[in-house]
Amino acid sequence: MADISTFTGGIAQTNGYLFTLSGGTFLVDAPDGVAAWLKNRGVKVDVLLLTHQHFDHVMDAAAVKEQHGCQVYAWSTLSKELTLEALFGAARGSAYAVPDFVVDEVLAGKPELTVLGQSFELKHVPGHSPDSLCFYLADSKWLFGGDVLFLDGVGRTDFPGGSFQQLATGIETKLWPLPGDTIVWPGHGDKTTLGRERTENPFVGQA
């Protein structure tokens, strides 16, 4: 099984995940500072997967795409509504302006993504953000969940387009049926497993 290297950076201490499989090297999300981190490691990224477009997850997406020439995959095209730039002051010239980047393949409505010989099941779980997308790699039992599910928590639902009921329903119907030993690699904080969160999560656990 491939190893996963975690970068954590930006004002929200957002996680980005780097791993290499047989076909190439993947990066999940692009928090502020990850481009420099990749350069220091001497790693070339082939694919960038975006779990959602909130600014803290995509601040370095343009830099990563420019420096690596990688393909970018996301639920939708770049949207300034989804990045929450206006909400966090970007419209007034703050540091939260997300550099423009191009999404090479829009994944809305697709059940899976096959790239570099790897197939990811796609689980669209809105509620934190309308475009929240979980990437599930069945062979490894890895779930890159962005801000959908955390250790003892879930993504906040008070942003525009947020809904706790929508988030909870999506977790129950799309994530809980997956194997309990699936490792959840979240957008913030430490990793966990679906089995643990299914029984112990204080927000959506079913104990």
Backbone as a chain_set.jsonl record, in Angstrom:
{"seq": "MADISTFTGGIAQTNGYLFTLSGGTFLVDAPDGVAAWLKNRGVKVDVLLLTHQHFDHVMDAAAVKEQHGCQVYAWSTLSKELTLEALFGAARGSAYAVPDFVVDEVLAGKPELTVLGQSFELKHVPGHSPDSLCFYLADSKWLFGGDVLFLDGVGRTDFPGGSFQQLATGIETKLWPLPGDTIVWPGHGDKTTLGRERTENPFVGQA", "coords": {"N": [[0.848, -1.197, 0.0], [0.483, 2.21, -0.806], [2.166, 5.01, 0.655], [0.889, 7.862, 2.404], [1.513, 11.255, 2.368], [1.115, 14.066, 4.394], [0.303, 17.446, 4.106], [-0.124, 20.346, 5.983], [-1.55, 23.47, 6.094], [-1.987, 27.094, 5.774], [-4.458, 29.553, 6.832], [-6.555, 28.202, 8.001], [-5.493, 25.822, 8.756], [-5.432, 23.601, 6.895], [-5.635, 20.39, 5.407], [-3.637, 18.815, 2.922], [-3.19, 16.068, 0.739], [-0.732, 13.828, -0.357], [0.141, 11.265, -2.543], [1.537, 8.379, -4.161], [0.638, 6.168, -6.663], [0.508, 3.255, -8.811], [0.202, 4.382, -11.343], [0.904, 7.072, -11.223], [1.346, 10.279, -9.534], [-0.653, 11.71, -7.013], [-2.439, 14.525, -5.742], [-4.493, 15.612, -3.186], [-6.517, 18.236, -2.731], [-5.454, 21.692, -2.325], [-4.1, 23.473, -0.268], [-2.995, 26.669, 1.045], [0.411, 27.17, 0.613], [1.138, 24.616, -0.138], [2.264, 24.306, -2.661], [4.91, 25.257, -2.474], [5.836, 23.425, -0.629], [5.703, 21.029, -2.097], [7.615, 21.617, -4.026], [9.926, 21.767, -2.482], [10.141, 19.13, -1.762], [10.715, 17.977, -4.146], [8.862, 16.743, -5.788], [6.742, 15.672, -8.429], [3.514, 16.363, -9.406], [0.826, 14.631, -10.854], [-1.943, 14.59, -10.922], [-4.53, 16.577, -9.597], [-6.905, 16.476, -7.184], [-9.87, 17.916, -6.128], [-11.692, 18.391, -3.234], [-13.628, 20.243, -2.558], [-14.43, 23.727, -3.19], [-13.919, 25.722, -1.281], [-12.022, 28.493, -0.1], [-9.751, 27.853, 1.463], [-9.006, 25.369, 0.674], [-8.205, 25.532, -1.927], [-6.351, 27.524, -2.421], [-3.74, 27.265, -3.435], [-4.155, 26.012, -5.835], [-3.952, 27.042, -8.466], [-1.205, 27.598, -8.603], [-0.097, 25.036, -8.262], [-1.1, 23.727, -10.508], [0.085, 25.245, -12.536], [2.836, 24.872, -12.045], [3.189, 22.126, -12.228], [1.761, 21.177, -14.352], [-0.454, 19.579, -14.111], [-3.515, 17.639, -14.27], [-6.691, 18.835, -13.278], [-9.348, 17.98, -11.197], [-12.71, 18.357, -10.246], [-15.901, 18.892, -8.626], [-17.313, 20.934, -9.875], [-16.941, 23.721, -12.203], [-14.593, 26.417, -11.603], [-15.785, 28.582, -9.14], [-16.587, 31.655, -7.83], [-18.467, 32.007, -5.925], [-18.521, 29.57, -4.604], [-15.938, 29.505, -3.52], [-16.067, 31.219, -1.397], [-14.918, 33.713, -1.241], [-15.916, 36.371, -1.184], [-17.325, 36.379, 1.198], [-15.272, 36.146, 3.028], [-13.91, 38.451, 2.674], [-12.474, 38.871, 0.303], [-13.397, 40.337, -1.818], [-12.862, 42.858, -1.061], [-10.216, 43.107, -1.369], [-8.622, 41.524, 0.262], [-6.35, 39.01, 1.657], [-7.572, 36.718, 0.885], [-8.17, 36.24, -1.754], [-8.609, 33.991, -4.278], [-6.375, 32.692, -6.58], [-7.106, 32.42, -10.048], [-7.922, 29.3, -11.542], [-8.059, 26.473, -13.783], [-10.484, 23.967, -14.068], [-10.037, 20.853, -15.272], [-11.622, 18.61, -15.703], [-14.982, 18.337, -15.082], [-16.828, 16.876, -12.521], [-19.444, 16.572, -11.788], [-22.359, 14.704, -11.283], [-21.227, 12.294, -12.0], [-20.496, 8.868, -11.264], [-18.042, 7.739, -10.804], [-14.464, 8.135, -11.095], [-11.914, 7.482, -13.289], [-8.525, 7.553, -13.499], [-5.158, 7.706, -14.474], [-5.017, 4.954, -14.31], [-6.31, 4.363, -11.966], [-9.281, 3.887, -10.114], [-11.673, 5.877, -8.674], [-14.396, 5.945, -6.515], [-17.033, 8.229, -6.549], [-18.472, 10.309, -4.202], [-20.916, 12.439, -3.745], [-21.542, 14.712, -1.363], [-23.224, 17.092, -0.306], [-23.856, 19.984, 1.817], [-22.015, 20.928, 3.706], [-20.619, 22.338, 1.773], [-21.994, 23.141, -1.417], [-20.667, 21.741, -3.409], [-19.301, 19.646, -2.29], [-17.288, 16.823, -2.391], [-16.483, 13.466, -2.011], [-13.743, 11.317, -2.406], [-13.359, 7.989, -2.995], [-11.215, 5.326, -2.659], [-11.38, 2.178, -3.351], [-9.71, -0.121, -3.331], [-7.684, 0.466, -1.539], [-9.132, 1.232, 0.605], [-9.48, 3.937, 1.282], [-10.764, 7.103, 2.06], [-11.085, 10.222, 0.899], [-12.271, 12.859, 2.285], [-12.583, 15.632, 2.437], [-14.24, 18.356, 3.896], [-16.422, 17.006, 4.902], [-16.651, 14.927, 6.869], [-15.234, 14.51, 10.052], [-12.852, 13.506, 12.62], [-14.739, 12.911, 15.309], [-16.49, 14.916, 14.446], [-18.237, 17.053, 12.036], [-18.429, 18.841, 8.903], [-18.84, 22.393, 9.097], [-22.007, 24.024, 8.778], [-22.978, 26.53, 8.333], [-22.314, 28.231, 6.307], [-23.016, 29.932, 3.146], [-25.371, 28.089, 1.248], [-25.218, 25.92, 2.881], [-26.332, 23.069, 4.831], [-27.315, 21.273, 7.53], [-29.011, 19.05, 7.708], [-28.97, 18.061, 5.118], [-26.266, 17.397, 4.911], [-25.994, 15.446, 6.966], [-27.769, 13.47, 6.037], [-26.528, 12.769, 3.627], [-24.103, 11.689, 4.556], [-25.082, 9.49, 5.984], [-26.344, 7.942, 3.971], [-24.484, 7.627, 1.912], [-21.864, 7.306, 2.893], [-21.803, 5.727, 5.276], [-22.501, 3.067, 4.4], [-20.09, 2.087, 3.383], [-17.073, 0.08, 3.943], [-16.266, -0.472, 7.407], [-13.612, -0.254, 8.206], [-12.534, 1.596, 6.589], [-10.309, 4.218, 5.983], [-10.566, 7.543, 6.87], [-9.512, 10.441, 5.439], [-9.391, 13.551, 6.385], [-10.289, 17.029, 5.696], [-9.362, 18.681, 7.681], [-7.582, 18.294, 10.729], [-6.987, 15.109, 12.445], [-6.69, 11.801, 10.976], [-9.289, 9.28, 10.728], [-11.583, 6.512, 11.155], [-14.294, 5.129, 9.238], [-15.877, 3.308, 10.625], [-15.44, 3.944, 13.326], [-16.46, 6.585, 13.438], [-19.061, 6.143, 12.68], [-20.2, 4.956, 14.875], [-19.448, 6.54, 17.055], [-19.346, 9.289, 16.527], [-20.379, 12.426, 17.641], [-22.211, 13.974, 16.271], [-23.318, 12.677, 14.016], [-23.222, 10.0, 14.563], [-24.387, 6.614, 15.055], [-24.75, 5.169, 17.321]], "CA": [[0.0, 0.0, 0.0], [1.249, 3.446, -0.896], [2.152, 5.897, 1.808], [0.298, 9.179, 2.204], [2.173, 12.362, 3.061], [0.137, 15.105, 4.681], [0.709, 18.836, 4.294], [-1.15, 21.138, 6.662], [-1.144, 24.861, 6.009], [-2.999, 28.118, 5.592], [-5.062, 30.133, 8.037], [-7.484, 27.238, 8.594], [-4.774, 24.561, 8.98], [-6.098, 22.689, 5.976], [-4.813, 19.258, 4.979], [-3.493, 18.346, 1.551], [-2.661, 14.709, 0.803], [0.105, 13.449, -1.486], [0.442, 9.835, -2.585], [1.895, 7.857, -5.472], [0.177, 4.834, -6.993], [1.255, 2.694, -9.935], [0.116, 5.204, -12.544], [1.403, 8.426, -11.069], [1.282, 10.931, -8.228], [-1.908, 12.415, -6.783], [-2.571, 15.473, -4.644], [-5.878, 15.923, -2.84], [-6.65, 19.604, -2.253], [-4.281, 22.542, -2.516], [-4.083, 24.575, 0.69], [-1.944, 27.674, 0.945], [1.736, 26.688, 0.992], [1.444, 23.257, -0.599], [3.114, 24.363, -3.858], [6.294, 25.349, -2.004], [6.13, 22.137, 0.023], [5.977, 20.071, -3.166], [8.896, 21.996, -4.646], [10.995, 21.375, -1.558], [10.235, 17.667, -1.782], [11.118, 17.535, -5.474], [7.827, 15.831, -6.269], [5.905, 16.14, -9.528], [2.13, 15.926, -9.272], [0.144, 14.357, -12.124], [-3.384, 14.798, -10.788], [-5.013, 17.304, -8.425], [-8.309, 16.218, -6.883], [-10.388, 18.925, -5.203], [-12.888, 17.93, -2.532], [-14.577, 21.352, -2.712], [-13.702, 24.925, -3.587], [-13.687, 26.741, -0.247], [-10.717, 29.101, -0.39], [-8.62, 27.254, 2.177], [-8.659, 24.114, 0.0], [-7.798, 25.76, -3.324], [-5.5, 28.71, -2.545], [-2.553, 26.97, -4.252], [-4.511, 25.184, -6.991], [-3.389, 27.644, -9.674], [0.251, 27.423, -8.572], [0.209, 23.621, -8.474], [-1.376, 23.412, -11.919], [1.093, 25.911, -13.369], [4.166, 24.318, -11.836], [3.247, 20.686, -12.49], [1.031, 20.817, -15.561], [-1.324, 18.464, -13.748], [-4.946, 17.72, -14.534], [-7.466, 19.199, -12.089], [-10.678, 17.388, -11.186], [-13.561, 18.897, -9.194], [-17.328, 18.712, -8.876], [-17.812, 21.97, -10.776], [-15.951, 24.697, -12.631], [-14.258, 27.398, -10.575], [-16.885, 29.484, -8.817], [-16.253, 32.584, -6.755], [-19.441, 31.798, -4.846], [-18.098, 28.395, -3.843], [-14.689, 29.742, -2.791], [-16.395, 32.06, -0.233], [-14.015, 34.856, -1.205], [-16.62, 37.581, -0.768], [-17.661, 36.229, 2.61], [-14.07, 36.333, 3.824], [-13.301, 39.747, 2.428], [-11.642, 38.953, -0.893], [-13.901, 41.403, -2.686], [-12.286, 44.112, -0.574], [-8.775, 43.09, -1.586], [-7.906, 40.841, 1.334], [-5.472, 37.92, 1.246], [-8.351, 35.525, 0.575], [-8.471, 36.141, -3.179], [-8.096, 32.738, -4.83], [-5.932, 32.828, -7.973], [-7.924, 31.637, -10.975], [-7.387, 28.054, -12.091], [-8.99, 25.778, -14.67], [-10.844, 22.587, -13.773], [-9.951, 20.141, -16.543], [-12.788, 17.731, -15.85], [-16.055, 18.55, -14.113], [-17.267, 15.541, -12.112], [-20.849, 16.594, -11.381], [-23.219, 13.671, -11.818], [-20.504, 11.067, -12.357], [-20.373, 7.966, -10.126], [-16.656, 7.363, -10.564], [-13.407, 8.764, -11.882], [-10.765, 6.63, -13.556], [-7.423, 8.38, -13.968], [-3.856, 7.072, -14.238], [-5.237, 3.553, -13.988], [-6.954, 4.218, -10.66], [-10.706, 4.217, -10.109], [-12.201, 6.446, -7.441], [-15.834, 6.143, -6.417], [-17.326, 9.618, -6.214], [-19.601, 10.448, -3.287], [-21.29, 13.845, -3.61], [-22.195, 14.879, -0.056], [-23.347, 18.521, -0.002], [-24.308, 20.342, 3.164], [-20.956, 21.861, 4.113], [-20.55, 23.146, 0.559], [-22.793, 22.466, -2.442], [-19.841, 20.918, -4.293], [-18.481, 18.722, -1.496], [-17.134, 15.549, -3.076], [-15.564, 12.52, -1.383], [-13.097, 10.392, -3.33], [-13.155, 6.714, -2.307], [-10.349, 4.375, -3.353], [-11.837, 0.924, -2.738], [-8.612, -1.066, -3.14], [-6.925, 0.863, -0.35], [-10.094, 1.647, 1.639], [-9.184, 5.329, 1.634], [-11.794, 8.079, 1.724], [-10.66, 11.618, 1.019], [-13.597, 13.413, 2.513], [-12.668, 17.079, 2.566], [-14.832, 18.826, 5.155], [-17.685, 16.315, 5.15], [-16.619, 14.153, 8.103], [-13.99, 14.624, 10.815], [-12.777, 12.805, 13.888], [-15.684, 13.506, 16.268], [-17.121, 16.128, 13.949], [-18.645, 17.173, 10.641], [-18.183, 20.173, 8.397], [-19.804, 23.416, 9.521], [-23.079, 24.152, 7.792], [-23.519, 27.885, 8.402], [-21.912, 29.002, 5.139], [-24.046, 29.933, 2.09], [-25.583, 26.781, 0.635], [-25.036, 24.868, 3.87], [-27.509, 22.432, 5.406], [-26.921, 20.13, 8.358], [-29.819, 17.887, 7.364], [-28.444, 17.547, 3.857], [-24.974, 16.78, 5.204], [-26.213, 14.229, 7.745], [-28.402, 12.479, 5.165], [-25.517, 12.306, 2.687], [-23.178, 10.816, 5.287], [-25.782, 8.24, 6.319], [-26.705, 7.139, 2.807], [-23.383, 7.418, 0.974], [-20.606, 6.937, 3.542], [-21.934, 4.636, 6.254], [-22.476, 1.726, 3.811], [-18.728, 1.675, 3.041], [-16.474, -0.727, 5.007], [-15.963, 0.239, 8.637], [-12.185, 0.001, 8.375], [-12.115, 2.64, 5.656], [-9.629, 5.349, 6.616], [-11.034, 8.862, 6.447], [-8.483, 11.486, 5.407], [-10.25, 14.73, 6.374], [-9.718, 18.309, 5.321], [-8.756, 19.298, 8.865], [-7.436, 17.391, 11.858], [-6.391, 13.787, 12.306], [-7.455, 10.779, 10.274], [-10.138, 8.435, 11.554], [-12.181, 5.461, 10.332], [-15.745, 5.231, 9.138], [-16.486, 2.525, 11.687], [-15.414, 4.712, 14.569], [-17.372, 7.724, 13.372], [-20.435, 5.64, 12.553], [-20.724, 4.623, 16.199], [-19.053, 7.442, 18.131], [-19.4, 10.704, 16.176], [-21.475, 13.019, 18.399], [-23.156, 14.671, 15.388], [-24.002, 11.78, 13.077], [-23.054, 8.614, 14.965], [-25.625, 5.859, 15.188], [-24.652, 4.267, 18.492]], "C": [[0.881, 1.244, 0.0], [1.152, 4.24, 0.411], [1.51, 7.218, 1.429], [1.096, 10.189, 3.022], [1.163, 13.485, 3.203], [0.819, 16.457, 4.819], [-0.436, 19.565, 4.974], [-0.71, 22.593, 6.657], [-2.311, 25.805, 5.801], [-3.643, 28.52, 6.897], [-5.984, 29.147, 8.747], [-6.82, 25.902, 8.886], [-5.436, 23.424, 8.202], [-5.134, 21.605, 5.497], [-4.819, 19.095, 3.458], [-2.797, 17.002, 1.598], [-1.945, 14.346, -0.493], [0.38, 11.95, -1.424], [0.721, 9.423, -4.025], [1.399, 6.423, -5.605], [0.871, 4.394, -8.279], [1.272, 3.609, -11.154], [0.689, 6.589, -12.44], [1.156, 8.975, -9.677], [0.053, 11.83, -8.133], [-1.748, 13.406, -5.624], [-4.051, 15.727, -4.431], [-5.897, 17.251, -2.114], [-5.318, 20.354, -2.292], [-4.304, 23.733, -1.574], [-2.89, 25.497, 0.49], [-0.613, 27.109, 1.454], [2.107, 25.338, 0.429], [2.344, 23.272, -1.833], [4.588, 24.426, -3.47], [6.737, 24.045, -1.345], [6.464, 21.079, -1.017], [7.326, 20.354, -3.816], [10.064, 21.566, -3.773], [11.204, 19.869, -1.534], [10.699, 17.13, -3.13], [10.146, 16.571, -6.099], [7.062, 16.462, -7.423], [4.524, 15.522, -9.399], [1.51, 15.749, -10.656], [-1.33, 14.719, -12.092], [-3.675, 15.564, -9.495], [-6.514, 17.065, -8.304], [-8.777, 17.233, -5.85], [-11.678, 18.431, -4.562], [-13.993, 18.981, -2.544], [-13.755, 22.624, -2.892], [-13.613, 26.015, -2.516], [-12.232, 27.2, -0.315], [-9.551, 28.385, 0.268], [-8.18, 25.926, 1.548], [-8.097, 24.321, -1.401], [-6.861, 26.952, -3.504], [-4.296, 28.47, -3.455], [-2.875, 26.132, -5.49], [-3.903, 25.735, -8.272], [-1.888, 27.429, -9.737], [0.639, 25.98, -8.835], [-0.003, 23.251, -9.942], [-0.303, 24.026, -12.828], [2.452, 25.225, -13.257], [4.279, 22.86, -12.259], [2.561, 20.279, -13.787], [0.042, 19.7, -15.333], [-2.768, 18.718, -14.182], [-5.679, 17.968, -13.223], [-8.885, 18.662, -12.237], [-11.463, 17.94, -10.0], [-15.02, 18.702, -9.586], [-17.853, 19.72, -9.892], [-16.66, 22.853, -11.245], [-15.69, 25.683, -11.497], [-15.403, 28.384, -10.391], [-16.493, 30.362, -7.645], [-17.29, 32.549, -5.632], [-18.999, 30.628, -3.964], [-16.828, 28.649, -3.035], [-14.909, 30.558, -1.516], [-15.486, 33.274, -0.126], [-14.714, 36.119, -0.695], [-16.923, 37.543, 0.726], [-16.46, 36.525, 3.497], [-13.274, 37.579, 3.411], [-12.48, 39.877, 1.175], [-12.094, 40.079, -1.819], [-13.359, 42.767, -2.274], [-10.767, 44.091, -0.653], [-7.984, 42.416, -0.49], [-7.043, 39.72, 0.765], [-6.243, 36.679, 0.828], [-8.772, 35.448, -0.886], [-7.81, 34.885, -3.742], [-7.643, 32.973, -6.266], [-6.737, 31.908, -8.885], [-7.192, 30.387, -11.441], [-8.464, 27.397, -12.929], [-9.226, 24.356, -14.166], [-10.899, 21.839, -15.108], [-11.108, 19.187, -16.772], [-13.757, 17.976, -14.711], [-16.702, 17.195, -13.814], [-18.731, 15.468, -11.707], [-21.635, 15.493, -12.082], [-22.541, 12.361, -12.15], [-20.317, 10.178, -11.125], [-18.933, 7.581, -9.812], [-15.725, 8.139, -11.478], [-12.282, 7.75, -12.044], [-9.671, 7.481, -14.177], [-6.112, 7.712, -13.567], [-4.013, 5.619, -13.788], [-5.896, 3.298, -12.649], [-8.407, 4.66, -10.742], [-11.129, 4.694, -8.725], [-13.725, 6.473, -7.536], [-16.066, 7.573, -5.946], [-18.592, 9.688, -5.37], [-19.878, 11.944, -3.089], [-22.109, 13.995, -2.335], [-22.248, 16.37, 0.264], [-23.865, 18.744, 1.412], [-23.306, 21.259, 3.829], [-20.739, 22.861, 2.993], [-21.344, 22.418, -0.514], [-21.985, 21.511, -3.321], [-18.995, 19.9, -3.55], [-18.496, 17.32, -2.104], [-16.105, 14.7, -2.344], [-15.036, 11.561, -2.441], [-12.771, 9.104, -2.566], [-12.352, 5.774, -3.186], [-10.569, 3.012, -2.699], [-10.688, -0.035, -2.446], [-7.84, -0.787, -1.853], [-7.814, 1.15, 0.848], [-9.702, 3.013, 2.204], [-10.348, 6.196, 1.191], [-11.229, 9.474, 1.972], [-11.925, 12.459, 1.076], [-13.697, 14.915, 2.596], [-13.256, 17.461, 3.907], [-16.196, 18.21, 5.421], [-17.689, 15.693, 6.545], [-15.246, 14.25, 8.743], [-13.988, 13.617, 11.966], [-13.653, 13.553, 14.887], [-16.337, 14.786, 15.762], [-17.586, 15.995, 12.513], [-18.344, 18.6, 10.208], [-19.245, 21.159, 8.874], [-20.799, 23.661, 8.402], [-23.706, 25.547, 7.788], [-23.037, 28.785, 7.27], [-23.063, 29.015, 4.121], [-24.14, 28.573, 1.407], [-25.442, 25.627, 1.595], [-26.344, 24.327, 4.406], [-27.062, 21.239, 6.229], [-27.717, 18.892, 7.983], [-29.321, 17.248, 6.082], [-27.118, 16.815, 4.08], [-25.162, 15.454, 5.931], [-26.823, 13.119, 6.889], [-27.397, 11.907, 4.176], [-24.518, 11.364, 3.335], [-23.831, 9.46, 5.545], [-25.989, 7.351, 5.103], [-25.509, 6.787, 1.924], [-22.079, 6.96, 1.622], [-20.745, 5.752, 4.484], [-21.959, 3.249, 5.615], [-21.083, 1.229, 3.43], [-18.126, 0.872, 4.198], [-16.049, 0.094, 6.224], [-14.494, 0.556, 8.828], [-11.634, 0.975, 7.327], [-11.486, 3.793, 6.419], [-10.149, 6.645, 6.017], [-9.882, 9.853, 6.573], [-9.213, 12.816, 5.279], [-9.506, 16.011, 5.991], [-9.05, 19.047, 6.457], [-8.643, 18.234, 9.951], [-6.893, 16.03, 11.48], [-7.297, 12.834, 11.535], [-8.295, 9.982, 11.274], [-10.632, 7.29, 10.668], [-13.693, 5.652, 10.293], [-16.432, 4.465, 10.258], [-16.54, 3.28, 12.997], [-16.444, 5.835, 14.534], [-18.819, 7.281, 13.278], [-21.035, 5.358, 13.928], [-20.474, 5.701, 17.239], [-19.153, 8.931, 17.803], [-20.601, 11.354, 16.863], [-22.516, 13.73, 17.541], [-23.962, 13.726, 14.509], [-23.834, 10.308, 13.425], [-24.375, 7.924, 15.231], [-25.596, 4.873, 16.352], [-25.955, 4.269, 19.272]], "O": [[1.884, 1.318, 0.709], [0.177, 4.136, 1.155], [1.575, 7.643, 0.275], [1.322, 9.998, 4.217], [0.446, 13.818, 2.258], [1.793, 16.599, 5.558], [-1.592, 19.414, 4.581], [0.368, 22.922, 7.152], [-3.461, 25.385, 5.67], [-3.407, 27.908, 7.938], [-6.176, 29.242, 9.959], [-7.505, 24.94, 9.231], [-5.92, 22.443, 8.767], [-3.965, 21.875, 5.219], [-5.854, 19.219, 2.803], [-1.898, 16.806, 2.415], [-2.481, 14.532, -1.585], [0.796, 11.428, -0.39], [0.217, 10.024, -4.974], [1.7, 5.57, -4.77], [1.74, 5.107, -8.78], [2.241, 3.617, -11.913], [0.94, 7.23, -13.46], [0.803, 8.237, -8.757], [-0.243, 12.605, -9.043], [-1.022, 13.153, -4.663], [-4.781, 16.021, -5.378], [-5.359, 17.377, -1.014], [-4.236, 19.766, -2.293], [-4.502, 24.869, -2.006], [-1.905, 25.136, -0.156], [-0.525, 26.63, 2.585], [3.269, 24.939, 0.502], [3.117, 22.335, -2.033], [5.42, 23.736, -4.06], [7.883, 23.622, -1.495], [7.409, 20.312, -0.837], [8.084, 19.432, -4.118], [11.07, 21.061, -4.271], [12.317, 19.392, -1.312], [11.04, 15.953, -3.243], [10.54, 15.681, -6.852], [6.767, 17.657, -7.394], [4.385, 14.303, -9.296], [1.652, 16.612, -11.523], [-1.903, 15.109, -13.109], [-3.137, 15.241, -8.436], [-7.288, 17.406, -9.199], [-8.144, 17.392, -4.806], [-12.638, 18.095, -5.255], [-15.174, 18.635, -2.54], [-12.531, 22.603, -2.762], [-13.255, 27.147, -2.842], [-11.328, 26.4, -0.557], [-8.467, 28.314, -0.311], [-7.101, 25.42, 1.858], [-7.569, 23.384, -2.0], [-6.6, 27.355, -4.638], [-3.875, 29.378, -4.172], [-1.966, 25.598, -6.126], [-3.388, 24.969, -9.086], [-1.349, 27.115, -10.798], [1.603, 25.721, -9.556], [0.814, 22.55, -10.54], [0.156, 23.388, -13.775], [3.136, 25.024, -14.26], [5.367, 22.407, -12.614], [2.755, 19.164, -14.27], [-0.273, 18.949, -16.257], [-3.176, 19.854, -14.423], [-5.339, 17.392, -12.19], [-9.537, 18.86, -13.263], [-10.951, 17.989, -8.881], [-15.33, 18.386, -10.735], [-18.739, 19.399, -10.684], [-15.541, 22.745, -10.744], [-16.47, 25.773, -10.549], [-15.921, 28.945, -11.356], [-16.11, 29.863, -6.587], [-17.024, 33.006, -4.521], [-19.092, 30.69, -2.738], [-16.658, 28.063, -1.966], [-14.038, 30.59, -0.647], [-15.299, 33.811, 0.966], [-14.163, 36.848, 0.13], [-16.793, 38.547, 1.425], [-16.604, 37.086, 4.583], [-12.105, 37.726, 3.768], [-11.833, 40.906, 0.982], [-11.284, 40.694, -2.512], [-13.396, 43.717, -3.055], [-10.1, 44.951, -0.077], [-6.797, 42.697, -0.321], [-7.004, 39.504, -0.446], [-5.632, 35.678, 0.452], [-9.654, 34.659, -1.224], [-6.588, 34.742, -3.685], [-8.441, 33.411, -7.095], [-7.015, 30.76, -8.537], [-5.99, 30.418, -11.703], [-9.644, 27.723, -12.803], [-8.276, 23.629, -13.873], [-11.717, 22.161, -15.97], [-11.529, 18.979, -17.909], [-13.412, 17.844, -13.537], [-17.077, 16.46, -14.728], [-19.209, 14.402, -11.32], [-21.589, 15.36, -13.305], [-23.21, 11.405, -12.542], [-20.008, 10.687, -10.047], [-18.628, 7.15, -8.7], [-16.137, 8.716, -12.485], [-11.761, 7.224, -11.06], [-9.855, 8.061, -15.247], [-5.977, 7.213, -12.45], [-3.228, 5.123, -12.979], [-6.031, 2.148, -12.232], [-8.726, 5.677, -11.359], [-10.957, 3.987, -7.732], [-14.281, 6.965, -8.518], [-15.376, 8.062, -5.052], [-19.647, 9.193, -5.768], [-19.16, 12.624, -2.356], [-23.222, 13.478, -2.232], [-21.414, 16.868, 1.021], [-24.26, 17.805, 2.103], [-23.684, 22.254, 4.447], [-20.682, 24.069, 3.221], [-21.366, 21.187, -0.524], [-22.542, 20.584, -3.909], [-18.06, 19.344, -4.125], [-19.55, 16.716, -2.303], [-14.989, 15.151, -2.085], [-15.794, 11.056, -3.269], [-12.0, 9.125, -1.607], [-12.748, 5.462, -4.309], [-10.02, 2.724, -1.635], [-10.695, -0.698, -1.409], [-7.4, -1.712, -1.169], [-7.329, 1.295, 1.97], [-9.607, 3.212, 3.415], [-10.858, 6.045, 0.081], [-10.936, 9.851, 3.107], [-12.561, 12.732, 0.058], [-14.789, 15.442, 2.806], [-12.827, 16.954, 4.944], [-17.034, 18.817, 6.087], [-18.623, 15.907, 7.317], [-14.223, 14.095, 8.075], [-14.995, 12.966, 12.243], [-13.352, 14.685, 15.265], [-16.699, 15.652, 16.559], [-17.365, 14.977, 11.858], [-18.042, 19.461, 11.035], [-20.411, 20.797, 9.035], [-20.472, 23.522, 7.224], [-24.822, 25.732, 7.304], [-23.322, 29.983, 7.273], [-23.983, 28.202, 4.22], [-23.128, 27.98, 1.036], [-25.533, 24.469, 1.187], [-27.35, 25.035, 4.436], [-26.489, 20.293, 5.689], [-27.163, 17.794, 7.943], [-29.26, 16.023, 5.978], [-26.881, 15.75, 3.51], [-24.557, 14.449, 5.556], [-26.432, 11.957, 7.007], [-27.401, 10.705, 3.908], [-24.128, 10.359, 2.741], [-23.211, 8.415, 5.348], [-25.827, 6.134, 5.192], [-25.521, 5.753, 1.256], [-21.27, 6.296, 0.973], [-19.892, 4.864, 4.489], [-21.471, 2.307, 6.239], [-20.92, 0.036, 3.175], [-18.613, 0.968, 5.325], [-15.54, 1.207, 6.091], [-14.147, 1.513, 9.521], [-10.422, 1.149, 7.2], [-12.059, 4.289, 7.389], [-10.164, 6.815, 4.798], [-9.349, 10.076, 7.66], [-9.618, 13.185, 4.177], [-8.276, 16.061, 5.967], [-8.248, 19.951, 6.22], [-9.514, 17.372, 10.074], [-6.409, 15.814, 10.369], [-8.509, 13.035, 11.452], [-8.053, 10.003, 12.481], [-10.146, 7.12, 9.55], [-14.287, 6.252, 11.188], [-17.451, 4.913, 10.785], [-17.553, 3.263, 13.696], [-17.208, 6.017, 15.482], [-19.712, 7.982, 13.754], [-22.242, 5.505, 14.122], [-21.214, 5.781, 18.22], [-19.056, 9.761, 18.707], [-21.728, 10.889, 16.693], [-23.596, 14.057, 18.032], [-25.152, 13.947, 14.281], [-24.262, 9.446, 12.658], [-25.363, 8.566, 15.588], [-26.32, 3.878, 16.362], [-26.07, 3.578, 20.284]]}, "num_chains": 1, "name": "protein.A"}
